[in-house]
Amino acid sequence: MTPASKSAISPGCPILAVLCAAMFAVIGCEGEPRSQTVKRITDQALLAQFATADSDSDVRRAAVDKLTDQAVLAEVATNDSDPDVRHAAVEKLTDQAVLVQVATNDSQWTVRGAAVDKLTDQAVLAQVATNDSDADVRYAAVDNLTDQSVLAEVATNASNSRVGCVAVAKLTDQALLEQIAVNDSAHVLVRRAAIEKLTDQALLAQIAVFHPGVRAATLGKLTEQGLVLASEQTADLQQRTLLLTVAKFVRAANALPAAHRNRIFSEVMTLADVYSEPMWLDRFGSLETLSIEWSGLSQSYSISGTFKYASPIEGETITFRADFTGTDRRLRATWRTTFPESARVDLRWLPAWIQPADAVVPWVAKDETFLAELAVNASSRNVRSAAVKRLTDQAFLAELAVNASSRGVRLAAAENLTDQAVLAQVVTNDSCSYVRLAAAKNLTDQAVLAEVATNHSQWAVRSAAVENLTDQAMLAEVATNASNWTVGRDAVEKLTDQAMLAEVATKMGRYDGSWRVRQAVFERLTDQAMLAQIATNASDPHSRSAAVKRLTDQSLLAQIVTNDSHTDVRLAAEERLETLRSPPPK
């Protein structure tokens, strides 16, 4: 060894130190874990080797902690099998593209969260906040969002209400808060959070009147003084009237007991829309005074057969009074709890059913034009449905039954409709089972009823069609071809023609519950000649047995005992003979 080579590997030589550290990191040093040895390595190439190739996750983690090479860190962050190692690599990453990859694709939520904490891309953060499977990752994404429009998008589309509410908390833009508050597709808790940050009284009034799902949230924000001031600042006469009307509803609601205030306000507030309509104003004038009074009710129950009493059920009476500038009449509506006939162990409180239509429709009951306006445009489903129930114009009812977006309106229209072609269309095509059923109940066309009773997919509609069928041949056809025993039995119970009953008995198929239909047939079939024909010639042994049980001809019964090919039929004939030959009881 030359003096030069000795000098190159002298004890103080850096190369020797690196080689020794590497050797100990690979083979271990007595009393010290390899991960601790790696912590003394400074050579980036060697650290990269340990970070990407070592089999021990603790060694890889220790190497990552010392790494500065972004390319190697990116490789580890995206490919290492251990989530703790990936997490450590992510914490040292600065490359936004790699952070996006990790934030959207890593299988471990802690790793995704670490990447999200370092992300600045607002679009990606919005994607994570909306779609990530872990709530903590979604919250972290929202925390990093600063763009107001992106925050609004997250608040609107978040599947988790808490994420949406966190996004709303960071919003300051009143226009964006308004969009969220009135968006029916957004979560109701998110919408309420947006309302809490709104300050515009006119906007809050609009929400209170036209958005029932979040109406209660507006009561704490609306003030009578603020609404009056807002009315003075608008040149729109109808808007001004609406704001002043809402102010009177707010005053009346604030006089209610706190425990019931929001609920009652939410139910009656829709009336402000009706009372601000030009047609209402022309006839009755604007709302002058309004009072809503609440009082408690209680119903006690005794336990049957004892002198003990069940716990009482609490209820309420709500009295609504309104005066208008254009009439001396006072509008009054009262809603009371309807208590059940008997006590229920789990029932302690039963609210009244508040029907806003009671404070509108009776005053306009004979005005078809006004009723039609309410049916189409009233913001309250209850008012729309109640108005439709008073309508008599069949053409307009047909239009509503087919095309109204509200199923309550379509239902009310179908209940008042007599046009058979339109009713058949509704029975066949309406998306709501209740509307289809209501239409079926008003059908009278026997051919249409038979078609519905036989082929409609909804058994309740088929049964309703049978109720209106009177044609014996069609009833027999329904009973014969029915696939539901309830429908078949209902049809049989309306049959009186003995020949038709016999035809059903011989032709009807077998299905789950069909024995009930057959039983109903033979309970009504009394013609002995037809019974004999079925007992001897029907191909179905169940029908032959049923007929045998109604026969009185003992000679024919004896022949059946001898000749029938089916054991159950022969036994039925024997039992029937024995019954007929036995002396009547004294």
C-alpha positions as CSV (number, residue, x, y, z in Angstrom):
1,M,0.0,0.0,0.0
2,T,1.4,3.3,-1.0
3,P,1.5,6.4,1.3
4,A,-1.1,8.0,-1.0
5,S,-3.5,5.1,-0.6
6,K,-3.0,5.1,3.1
7,S,-3.8,8.7,3.3
8,A,-7.1,8.2,1.3
9,I,-8.5,5.8,3.9
10,S,-7.0,7.2,7.1
11,P,-9.3,7.1,10.2
12,G,-10.5,10.7,9.6
13,C,-11.4,10.2,6.0
14,P,-15.0,11.0,5.0
15,I,-15.1,8.2,2.5
16,L,-14.3,5.7,5.2
17,A,-16.9,7.1,7.5
18,V,-19.6,6.7,4.8
19,L,-18.5,3.2,3.9
20,C,-18.5,2.2,7.6
21,A,-22.0,3.7,8.1
22,A,-23.3,2.0,5.0
23,M,-21.8,-1.3,6.1
24,F,-23.3,-1.1,9.6
25,A,-26.6,0.0,8.1
26,V,-26.6,-3.1,5.9
27,I,-25.4,-5.7,8.3
28,G,-26.2,-4.0,11.6
29,C,-24.1,-2.9,14.5
30,E,-24.2,-4.8,17.8
31,G,-26.5,-2.9,20.2
32,E,-27.8,-0.4,17.6
33,P,-30.8,-0.8,15.2
34,R,-29.9,-0.2,11.5
35,S,-32.4,2.6,11.4
36,Q,-30.3,4.5,13.9
37,T,-27.2,3.9,11.9
38,V,-28.9,5.3,8.7
39,K,-29.7,8.5,10.6
40,R,-25.9,9.2,10.5
41,I,-25.6,8.9,6.7
42,T,-25.6,12.1,4.8
43,D,-24.8,10.8,1.3
44,Q,-28.0,11.4,-0.7
45,A,-27.3,8.6,-3.2
46,L,-26.8,6.1,-0.4
47,L,-29.9,7.3,1.4
48,A,-31.9,7.0,-1.8
49,Q,-30.8,3.4,-2.0
50,F,-31.9,2.6,1.5
51,A,-35.2,4.6,1.1
52,T,-36.2,2.7,-2.0
53,A,-34.7,-0.8,-1.6
54,D,-34.3,-1.8,2.0
55,S,-36.6,-4.5,3.2
56,D,-37.0,-2.9,6.7
57,S,-39.7,-0.1,6.8
58,D,-38.0,1.5,9.8
59,V,-34.8,1.8,7.8
60,R,-36.7,3.2,4.8
61,R,-38.4,5.7,7.1
62,A,-35.1,6.8,8.6
63,A,-33.6,7.3,5.2
64,V,-36.6,9.3,4.0
65,D,-36.2,11.6,7.0
66,K,-32.7,12.5,5.7
67,L,-33.5,12.7,2.1
68,T,-33.8,16.0,0.1
69,D,-34.0,14.6,-3.4
70,Q,-37.6,15.4,-4.6
71,A,-37.5,12.7,-7.3
72,V,-36.7,10.0,-4.8
73,L,-39.2,11.3,-2.3
74,A,-41.8,11.3,-5.0
75,E,-41.0,7.6,-5.8
76,V,-41.3,6.7,-2.2
77,A,-44.5,8.7,-1.6
78,T,-46.3,6.9,-4.5
79,N,-44.8,3.4,-4.4
80,D,-43.7,2.4,-0.9
81,S,-45.8,-0.4,0.6
82,D,-45.8,1.1,4.1
83,P,-48.2,4.0,4.8
84,D,-45.9,5.5,7.5
85,V,-43.0,5.6,5.0
86,R,-45.2,7.2,2.4
87,H,-46.5,9.7,4.9
88,A,-43.0,10.7,5.9
89,A,-42.1,11.2,2.2
90,V,-45.2,13.3,1.6
91,E,-44.3,15.6,4.4
92,K,-41.0,16.5,2.6
93,L,-42.5,16.8,-0.8
94,T,-42.9,20.1,-2.5
95,D,-43.9,19.0,-6.0
96,Q,-47.6,19.9,-6.4
97,A,-48.2,17.4,-9.2
98,V,-47.0,14.5,-7.0
99,L,-49.0,15.8,-4.1
100,V,-52.1,15.8,-6.3
101,Q,-51.5,12.2,-7.3
102,V,-51.1,11.1,-3.6
103,A,-54.1,13.2,-2.4
104,T,-56.4,11.6,-4.9
105,N,-55.1,8.1,-5.2
106,D,-53.4,6.8,-2.0
107,S,-55.3,4.1,-0.2
108,Q,-54.4,5.3,3.3
109,W,-56.4,8.3,4.5
110,T,-53.5,9.6,6.7
111,V,-51.3,9.8,3.6
112,R,-53.9,11.5,1.5
113,G,-54.5,14.0,4.4
114,A,-50.8,14.8,4.6
115,A,-50.8,15.5,0.9
116,V,-54.0,17.6,1.1
117,D,-52.4,19.7,3.9
118,K,-49.7,20.8,1.4
119,L,-51.9,21.3,-1.7
120,T,-52.7,24.7,-3.1
121,D,-54.6,23.7,-6.3
122,Q,-58.2,24.9,-5.6
123,A,-59.9,22.6,-8.1
124,V,-58.2,19.5,-6.7
125,L,-59.0,20.6,-3.2
126,A,-62.6,21.0,-4.1
127,Q,-62.6,17.5,-5.7
128,V,-61.1,16.0,-2.5
129,A,-63.5,18.0,-0.3
130,T,-66.5,16.7,-2.2
131,N,-65.5,13.1,-3.0
132,D,-62.9,11.7,-0.6
133,S,-64.2,8.7,1.4
134,D,-62.7,10.0,4.7
135,A,-64.3,12.9,6.6
136,D,-61.0,14.1,8.1
137,V,-59.4,14.3,4.6
138,R,-62.4,16.3,3.4
139,Y,-62.2,18.7,6.3
140,A,-58.5,19.2,5.6
141,A,-59.2,20.0,2.0
142,V,-61.8,22.6,3.0
143,D,-59.4,24.2,5.4
144,N,-57.0,24.8,2.5
145,L,-59.7,26.3,0.2
146,T,-59.7,30.0,-0.2
147,D,-61.6,30.6,-3.5
148,Q,-65.1,31.7,-2.7
149,S,-66.8,30.2,-5.7
150,V,-65.0,26.8,-5.1
151,L,-66.1,26.9,-1.4
152,A,-69.7,27.5,-2.6
153,E,-69.5,24.6,-5.0
154,V,-68.2,22.3,-2.2
155,A,-70.9,23.5,0.2
156,T,-73.6,22.8,-2.4
157,N,-72.3,19.4,-3.5
158,A,-70.8,17.9,-0.3
159,S,-72.4,14.6,0.6
160,N,-71.4,15.2,4.2
161,S,-73.3,18.0,5.9
162,R,-70.4,18.9,8.2
163,V,-68.0,19.4,5.3
164,G,-70.6,21.6,3.7
165,C,-71.0,23.6,6.9
166,V,-67.3,24.0,7.2
167,A,-67.2,25.4,3.7
168,V,-70.0,27.8,4.4
169,A,-68.2,29.0,7.5
170,K,-65.4,30.3,5.2
171,L,-67.8,32.0,2.8
172,T,-68.3,35.8,3.0
173,D,-69.8,36.4,-0.4
174,Q,-73.5,37.2,0.2
175,A,-74.5,36.3,-3.3
176,L,-72.9,32.8,-3.0
177,L,-74.5,32.3,0.4
178,E,-77.9,33.2,-1.2
179,Q,-77.4,30.6,-3.9
180,I,-76.7,27.9,-1.3
181,A,-79.6,28.9,0.9
182,V,-82.2,28.6,-1.9
183,N,-80.7,25.5,-3.5
184,D,-83.1,22.6,-2.8
185,S,-80.5,20.1,-3.8
186,A,-78.0,21.2,-1.1
187,H,-78.2,19.6,2.4
188,V,-80.7,21.3,4.6
189,L,-78.1,21.8,7.4
190,V,-75.7,23.5,4.9
191,R,-78.6,25.7,3.7
192,R,-79.4,26.7,7.3
193,A,-75.7,27.5,7.9
194,A,-75.8,29.8,4.9
195,I,-78.9,31.5,6.1
196,E,-77.2,32.2,9.4
197,K,-74.6,34.3,7.5
198,L,-77.1,36.2,5.4
199,T,-78.0,39.8,6.3
200,D,-80.3,41.0,3.5
201,Q,-83.8,41.2,5.0
202,A,-85.5,41.2,1.6
203,L,-83.7,38.1,0.6
204,L,-84.4,36.4,4.0
205,A,-88.1,37.2,3.5
206,Q,-88.1,35.5,0.1
207,I,-86.5,32.4,1.6
208,A,-89.1,32.4,4.4
209,V,-92.0,32.5,2.0
210,F,-90.9,30.3,-0.8
211,H,-88.4,27.8,0.7
212,P,-90.3,25.7,3.3
213,G,-87.4,23.3,4.0
214,V,-85.3,26.1,5.6
215,R,-88.1,28.5,6.6
216,A,-87.6,28.1,10.3
217,A,-84.0,29.2,10.1
218,T,-85.0,32.6,8.8
219,L,-87.1,33.5,11.9
220,G,-84.2,34.3,14.1
221,K,-82.7,36.5,11.4
222,L,-85.8,38.4,10.3
223,T,-86.8,41.5,12.2
224,E,-90.0,43.6,11.9
225,Q,-87.9,46.8,11.8
226,G,-85.5,45.4,9.2
227,L,-88.4,44.3,6.9
228,V,-90.2,47.6,7.1
229,L,-86.9,49.4,6.3
230,A,-86.3,47.0,3.3
231,S,-89.9,47.7,2.1
232,E,-89.1,51.4,2.0
233,Q,-86.0,50.8,-0.1
234,T,-87.8,49.0,-3.0
235,A,-89.8,50.5,-5.8
236,D,-91.5,47.2,-6.6
237,L,-95.1,47.5,-5.2
238,Q,-95.7,43.7,-4.9
239,Q,-92.2,43.2,-3.3
240,R,-93.0,46.0,-0.8
241,T,-96.3,44.4,0.0
242,L,-94.7,41.0,0.5
243,L,-92.1,42.5,2.9
244,L,-94.7,44.3,5.0
245,T,-96.8,41.2,5.1
246,V,-93.8,39.1,6.2
247,A,-93.1,41.7,8.9
248,K,-96.6,41.1,10.4
249,F,-96.1,37.3,10.3
250,V,-92.7,37.8,12.1
251,R,-94.4,39.9,14.8
252,A,-97.2,37.4,15.3
253,A,-94.7,34.4,15.4
254,N,-92.5,36.2,18.0
255,A,-95.5,36.4,20.3
256,L,-95.8,32.6,20.4
257,P,-94.2,30.4,23.1
258,A,-90.6,29.8,22.1
259,A,-91.0,26.0,22.2
260,H,-93.6,26.2,19.3
261,R,-92.5,29.3,17.5
262,N,-90.4,28.0,14.7
263,R,-92.7,25.1,13.9
264,I,-95.9,27.2,13.6
265,F,-94.0,30.0,11.7
266,S,-92.8,27.4,9.2
267,E,-96.4,26.1,8.6
268,V,-98.2,29.4,8.3
269,M,-95.6,31.5,6.6
270,T,-96.6,30.4,3.1
271,L,-99.8,32.4,3.6
272,A,-97.7,35.6,3.2
273,D,-97.4,34.7,-0.5
274,V,-101.1,34.4,-1.0
275,Y,-101.9,37.6,0.9
276,S,-99.4,39.5,-1.3
277,E,-100.9,38.3,-4.6
278,P,-102.5,41.0,-6.8
279,M,-105.7,39.0,-7.0
280,W,-106.0,38.8,-3.2
281,L,-105.1,42.5,-2.8
282,D,-107.7,43.5,-5.4
283,R,-110.5,41.7,-3.6
284,F,-109.6,41.9,0.1
285,G,-106.8,44.5,0.4
286,S,-103.5,44.2,2.2
287,L,-102.9,42.4,5.5
288,E,-103.7,44.9,8.3
289,T,-103.4,42.9,11.5
290,L,-102.4,39.4,12.3
291,S,-102.5,37.3,15.5
292,I,-101.6,33.7,16.1
293,E,-102.5,32.4,19.5
294,W,-101.4,29.1,21.1
295,S,-102.9,27.2,24.0
296,G,-102.2,23.7,25.4
297,L,-104.6,20.8,25.5
298,S,-104.5,17.5,27.3
299,Q,-106.3,14.2,26.9
300,S,-106.3,11.6,29.7
301,Y,-107.0,7.9,29.1
302,S,-108.2,5.2,31.5
303,I,-106.8,1.7,31.2
304,S,-109.6,-0.7,30.1
305,G,-111.0,-2.8,32.9
306,T,-109.2,-0.9,35.8
307,F,-109.4,2.3,37.6
308,K,-105.9,3.2,36.6
309,Y,-105.1,6.0,34.2
310,A,-102.5,6.1,31.4
311,S,-100.2,9.1,31.1
312,P,-102.1,11.9,29.4
313,I,-101.2,13.1,25.8
314,E,-100.5,16.7,25.4
315,G,-101.8,18.7,22.5
316,E,-102.6,22.2,21.3
317,T,-105.0,24.7,19.9
318,I,-103.7,27.3,17.4
319,T,-106.0,30.2,16.5
320,F,-105.1,32.3,13.4
321,R,-106.8,35.7,12.9
322,A,-106.2,38.2,10.1
323,D,-107.8,41.5,9.1
324,F,-107.5,43.1,5.7
325,T,-107.8,46.7,4.6
326,G,-110.4,46.0,1.9
327,T,-113.0,44.2,3.9
328,D,-114.8,44.2,7.2
329,R,-114.7,40.4,7.4
330,R,-112.2,38.8,9.8
331,L,-110.4,35.7,8.5
332,R,-110.2,33.0,11.2
333,A,-108.8,29.5,11.2
334,T,-108.4,27.2,14.1
335,W,-106.3,24.0,14.3
336,R,-106.6,21.6,17.2
337,T,-104.9,18.3,18.1
338,T,-107.0,15.3,17.1
339,F,-106.4,12.8,19.9
340,P,-106.5,9.1,19.3
341,E,-109.3,7.0,20.7
342,S,-107.0,5.0,22.9
343,A,-103.7,5.8,24.7
344,R,-100.4,4.8,23.2
345,V,-97.5,4.1,25.6
346,D,-94.9,5.9,23.4
347,L,-97.1,9.0,22.7
348,R,-96.8,12.0,25.0
349,W,-97.2,15.0,22.6
350,L,-99.4,15.3,19.5
351,P,-99.3,18.6,17.5
352,A,-102.2,20.0,15.6
353,W,-102.4,19.5,11.9
354,I,-101.9,23.0,10.6
355,Q,-103.6,23.4,7.1
356,P,-102.8,26.8,5.7
357,A,-105.5,26.3,3.1
358,D,-108.1,26.9,5.9
359,A,-107.0,30.5,6.0
360,V,-107.4,31.0,2.2
361,V,-109.7,28.7,0.3
362,P,-113.0,29.3,2.2
363,W,-112.8,32.9,1.2
364,V,-112.4,32.2,-2.6
365,A,-114.2,28.8,-2.8
366,K,-116.6,30.0,-5.6
367,D,-114.1,31.8,-7.7
368,E,-112.8,29.4,-10.3
369,T,-110.3,31.9,-11.6
370,F,-108.7,32.5,-8.2
371,L,-108.8,28.8,-7.4
372,A,-107.0,28.1,-10.7
373,E,-104.4,30.7,-9.8
374,L,-103.8,29.1,-6.4
375,A,-103.7,25.6,-7.8
376,V,-100.8,26.6,-10.2
377,N,-98.9,29.2,-8.3
378,A,-99.4,29.0,-4.5
379,S,-96.1,28.2,-2.8
380,S,-97.9,25.9,-0.3
381,R,-98.7,22.3,-1.4
382,N,-101.6,22.3,1.0
383,V,-103.1,25.5,-0.5
384,R,-102.6,24.2,-4.1
385,S,-104.3,20.8,-3.3
386,A,-107.1,22.4,-1.4
387,A,-107.8,24.8,-4.3
388,V,-107.8,21.9,-6.8
389,K,-110.4,20.1,-4.7
390,R,-112.8,23.1,-5.2
391,L,-112.3,23.2,-9.0
392,T,-115.0,22.0,-11.3
393,D,-113.5,22.9,-14.7
394,Q,-112.8,19.4,-16.2
395,A,-110.5,20.6,-18.9
396,F,-108.3,22.4,-16.3
397,L,-108.5,19.5,-14.0
398,A,-107.3,17.2,-16.8
399,E,-104.4,19.5,-17.5
400,L,-103.4,19.4,-13.8
401,A,-103.8,15.7,-13.5
402,V,-101.5,15.0,-16.4
403,N,-98.9,17.8,-16.2
404,A,-98.7,19.3,-12.6
405,S,-95.3,18.8,-11.1
406,S,-96.8,18.4,-7.6
407,R,-98.1,14.9,-6.9
408,G,-100.5,16.4,-4.3
409,V,-102.0,18.6,-7.1
410,R,-102.2,15.7,-9.5
411,L,-103.9,13.6,-6.8
412,A,-106.5,16.2,-6.0
413,A,-107.2,16.7,-9.7
414,A,-107.6,12.9,-10.3
415,E,-110.1,12.8,-7.4
416,N,-112.2,15.4,-9.1
417,L,-111.8,14.2,-12.7
418,T,-114.5,12.5,-14.7
419,D,-112.9,12.4,-18.2
420,Q,-112.4,8.6,-18.7
421,A,-109.7,8.9,-21.3
422,V,-107.6,11.2,-19.1
423,L,-108.2,9.0,-16.1
424,A,-107.0,6.0,-18.1
425,Q,-103.9,7.9,-19.1
426,V,-103.2,8.8,-15.5
427,V,-103.8,5.3,-14.2
428,T,-101.3,4.0,-16.8
429,N,-98.6,6.7,-16.8
430,D,-98.5,8.6,-13.5
431,S,-95.3,8.1,-11.5
432,C,-97.1,8.2,-8.1
433,S,-99.0,5.1,-6.9
434,Y,-101.5,7.3,-4.9
435,V,-102.4,9.3,-8.0
436,R,-102.8,6.1,-10.1
437,L,-105.1,4.7,-7.4
438,A,-107.2,7.8,-7.2
439,A,-107.7,7.8,-10.9
440,A,-108.7,4.1,-10.9
441,K,-111.4,4.8,-8.3
442,N,-113.0,7.3,-10.7
443,L,-113.0,5.1,-13.7
444,T,-116.4,3.9,-15.0
445,D,-115.6,2.7,-18.5
446,Q,-116.1,-1.0,-18.2
447,A,-113.6,-2.0,-21.0
448,V,-110.9,0.2,-19.5
449,L,-111.7,-1.1,-16.0
450,A,-111.4,-4.7,-17.2
451,E,-108.0,-3.9,-18.8
452,V,-106.7,-2.2,-15.7
453,A,-108.1,-4.9,-13.4
454,T,-106.3,-7.6,-15.5
455,N,-103.0,-6.1,-16.5
456,H,-102.0,-3.1,-14.3
457,S,-98.8,-3.7,-12.4
458,Q,-100.1,-2.4,-9.1
459,W,-102.5,-4.8,-7.3
460,A,-104.2,-2.0,-5.3
461,V,-105.1,-0.3,-8.6
462,R,-106.4,-3.6,-10.0
463,S,-108.6,-4.0,-6.9
464,A,-109.9,-0.5,-7.2
465,A,-110.8,-1.2,-10.9
466,V,-112.7,-4.3,-9.9
467,E,-114.7,-2.3,-7.4
468,N,-116.2,-0.3,-10.3
469,L,-116.7,-3.2,-12.6
470,T,-120.3,-4.4,-13.0
471,D,-120.2,-6.2,-16.4
472,Q,-120.5,-9.9,-15.5
473,A,-118.5,-11.2,-18.5
474,M,-115.6,-8.8,-17.7
475,L,-115.7,-9.7,-14.0
476,A,-115.4,-13.3,-15.0
477,E,-112.5,-12.6,-17.3
478,V,-110.7,-10.7,-14.5
479,A,-111.3,-13.5,-12.0
480,T,-110.1,-16.1,-14.5
481,N,-106.9,-14.4,-15.5
482,A,-106.0,-12.7,-12.2
483,S,-102.4,-13.4,-10.9
484,N,-103.2,-11.9,-7.5
485,W,-105.7,-13.8,-5.3
486,T,-107.1,-10.6,-3.7
487,V,-108.0,-9.2,-7.2
488,G,-109.4,-12.5,-8.3
489,R,-111.5,-12.9,-5.1
490,D,-112.8,-9.4,-5.3
491,A,-114.0,-10.1,-8.9
492,V,-115.7,-13.3,-7.9
493,E,-117.5,-11.7,-5.0
494,K,-119.2,-9.4,-7.5
495,L,-120.2,-12.3,-9.8
496,T,-123.9,-13.4,-9.6
497,D,-124.2,-15.3,-13.0
498,Q,-124.0,-19.0,-12.3
499,A,-122.7,-19.8,-15.8
500,M,-119.9,-17.3,-15.4
501,L,-119.0,-18.7,-12.0
502,A,-118.8,-22.2,-13.5
503,E,-116.6,-20.9,-16.3
504,V,-114.2,-19.3,-13.8
505,A,-114.0,-22.5,-11.8
506,T,-113.0,-24.5,-14.8
507,K,-110.6,-22.1,-16.5
508,M,-108.8,-20.3,-13.7
509,G,-105.1,-21.1,-13.3
510,R,-103.2,-22.0,-10.2
511,Y,-100.9,-19.5,-8.4
512,D,-100.1,-18.5,-4.9
513,G,-103.4,-18.0,-3.1
514,S,-105.5,-19.2,-6.0
515,W,-107.3,-21.6,-3.7
516,R,-108.9,-18.6,-2.0
517,V,-110.4,-17.5,-5.3
518,R,-111.6,-21.1,-6.0
519,Q,-113.2,-21.2,-2.6
520,A,-115.0,-17.9,-3.2
521,V,-116.3,-19.3,-6.6
522,F,-117.8,-22.4,-5.0
523,E,-119.3,-20.6,-2.1
524,R,-121.4,-18.7,-4.7
525,L,-122.0,-21.6,-7.2
526,T,-125.3,-23.3,-6.3
527,D,-126.5,-24.7,-9.7
528,Q,-126.3,-28.4,-9.2
529,A,-126.1,-29.2,-12.9
530,M,-123.1,-27.0,-13.3
531,L,-121.5,-28.4,-10.1
532,A,-122.0,-31.9,-11.5
533,Q,-120.4,-30.9,-14.8
534,I,-117.4,-29.6,-13.0
535,A,-117.2,-32.5,-10.6
536,T,-117.1,-35.0,-13.4
537,N,-115.3,-33.3,-16.2
538,A,-112.9,-30.6,-14.9
539,S,-109.3,-31.4,-15.5
540,D,-108.1,-29.8,-12.3
541,P,-108.6,-32.2,-9.3
542,H,-108.9,-29.2,-6.9
543,S,-111.9,-27.9,-8.9
544,R,-113.5,-31.3,-8.9
545,S,-113.0,-31.6,-5.1
546,A,-114.5,-28.2,-4.5
547,A,-117.5,-29.0,-6.7
548,V,-118.0,-32.4,-5.0
549,K,-118.3,-30.7,-1.6
550,R,-121.3,-28.7,-2.9
551,L,-123.1,-31.6,-4.7
552,T,-126.4,-33.1,-3.3
553,D,-126.9,-35.9,-5.9
554,Q,-125.9,-39.0,-3.9
555,S,-126.0,-41.3,-6.9
556,L,-123.5,-39.1,-8.7
557,L,-121.3,-38.9,-5.6
558,A,-121.3,-42.7,-5.4
559,Q,-120.1,-42.9,-9.0
560,I,-117.3,-40.4,-8.2
561,V,-116.2,-42.4,-5.2
562,T,-115.8,-45.4,-7.5
563,N,-114.5,-43.8,-10.7
564,D,-112.6,-40.6,-10.1
565,S,-108.8,-41.0,-10.8
566,H,-107.7,-38.8,-8.0
567,T,-107.6,-39.9,-4.4
568,D,-108.5,-36.5,-2.9
569,V,-111.6,-36.2,-5.1
570,R,-112.8,-39.7,-4.1
571,L,-112.2,-38.9,-0.4
572,A,-114.1,-35.7,-0.8
573,A,-117.0,-37.5,-2.4
574,E,-117.0,-40.1,0.4
575,E,-117.1,-37.4,3.1
576,R,-119.9,-35.6,1.2
577,L,-122.0,-38.8,1.0
578,E,-121.5,-39.5,4.7
579,T,-122.6,-36.0,5.5
580,L,-125.7,-36.2,3.4
581,R,-126.7,-39.7,4.7
582,S,-126.2,-38.8,8.3
583,P,-129.4,-37.8,10.1
584,P,-129.7,-34.1,11.0
585,P,-128.8,-33.2,14.6
586,K,-131.7,-33.0,17.0
